[in-house]
Amino acid sequence: MTSEVTEKKPRRRFLLTLGGVAIAWLGAAMYPVLRFLSPQPAPDPFGEDGRALVQKITAADVRKPGMGKNGAYGGRGLLVYRDQTGALRALSSKCTHAGCNVEFQGDKIFCHCHGGTYDLEGKNIAGPPPRPLTKLTVVEEDGQLFVLRPEGKASRES
């Protein structure tokens, strides 16, 4: 009887150790897979100074009142125009209905996907869009345009 008990203890210890090693190996193998599949936070498009360079639009493209053009900043769509007083204005170019790109048409902003129409302040005036376009602040420096980080939004550490 004592020889049976002494044989089972090393076998049981071996099986527990083997099970622990298998669980540790499985955890180590699954960690990179779970990291890959988990959503990552979107990168902050604004630099340390709180502004992002506008791409595809120069100050010359919107030099006169009534001129506007679509562009981008940090991989996000943007519409920049100069209002009748000569002030630069910027709005997100993402329609609030289905996420399509809107287009500047002089006296209005139009979404071709479902006929959504916005006024020059970004307010939805016709069609299915449920909310106004997001207003952005744009400034001109040395012929280049920059979008400023919205107030109250701190930079995210990536």
N, C-alpha and C positions, 0 to 999 in steps of 0.2 A: 504494500500500500504506500509506503513512503517513497518508493522509486517512481510510482505513477505521479504523485504530487510534485516531486522534484522535476519530472520531465515536462509537466504542463506549464510550470512557471516560466522557464526560458522560452518555450514556444509562444505563450501568451504575450510575453514581453516583446518578442520578435515581431509578432503580428501587430501589436499596438504601435511599435516604432515604424513599421512599414506603412501602416495606415496614416500616421502623422506625417511621414515623408511624402506620401501621395497627396495628402491635402495641401501641404505647403507647396509642392510642385504645381498642383492645379491652380492654386491661388496666384503663384508667380506667373503662370502661363496666361491666366485670364486677365490680369491687371492691364497689360497693354491693349488688349482687345476692348475692354470696357472704357479705357481712356480714349481710344479711337472713336468709339461709338457715341460717347457722351458729347452733347453740344458744347461748343466753345463760345465764349462771349465775343461779340463783334468787336473788332479793333476800333480804337478811338481815332477818327480821321483828323482830329485837330492836334497840332503840335504842342510843344510846351508853352508857346506863346498864345495858345487858344484860338488859332486860326488855321484854315486849310486853303490851299491854292485851288482856285477854280480852273478846271481844265476845259478845253474846247471853246472857251469864250475869252476874248480880250476886251479891254476897255474900249478899243476902237469899234468893236462889234455893236456896242450899245452907247455910242457917243452922243446921239441925238434923242430928244424926247420922242417916245413912241416906238423906239427900236428895242427888240428883245431877241433872245436866243436861248436854246437849250444847251446845257453843258453838264458837268459833273464835278464832284469834289469827293475825294476818298472813296470812290466806287459807288457813290449815291447820286441820283439824278437831281438836277437843279435847273431852274428857269430864272434868268436874270433879264430885267428890262429897266428902261429909264422912263419914269412917269412924266406927265406933262409939266411938272415943276422942275424937272431935270434931276430929281433924286433917283439914285440907284435903288432898285427893289429886287428881292429874291424870294422865290417860293420853291418848295419841294416840287419836283416834276412828277411825283407819284400820285396818281388819281386815288382818292379815298374810297372809291367804289370797288375796283378790281385790281388796283395796282399798276394799271397801264401808264405809259408816259403821256403827259399832257403837252400841248403845243401852244406857244404864244401866237395869237392872231391879231395883233394890233390893239383892238378894243376889248378883247376877251381872251380867255384861255380855254381851250377845247380838248376834250378827250375823245379820240376816234373810236375807242372800243365800244362804248354804249351811248355816245352822244352827250356825255356830261359836259356842262359848261360852267365856268367860274368867271367872276369879274376880276378886275386887275388887283383887287385886294386879296384874292384867293377864296372869296366866299362863293359857295355853290349856289348857282341861280337857276339851273335847269338840269334835267336828267336825273339819273339815279344816285349820284354821289351823296353820301349821308353827312359828310363833314367838310369844312373848308380845308384848303391846302395849308400845309405847315409853312409859316413865315420864317424866313431866315434873314440874318443881317449880313450884308455884303459891303465891303469897302474897296476902294481903289487906291493902290500905291504904286507909283512909277509905272503906270500902264498895265499893271496886273491886278486881277480881282482876287479877293480873299473872302471866304465865309468865316464869320466869327462863331465861336462856340456859344450855343444858347445859354442865356442866364440861368443860373441855378443848377447847371449840369457840370459836375466836376469830371475831370479826366479819369478814366478807368485804367488801372494798372494792368497790363497784359503780361 
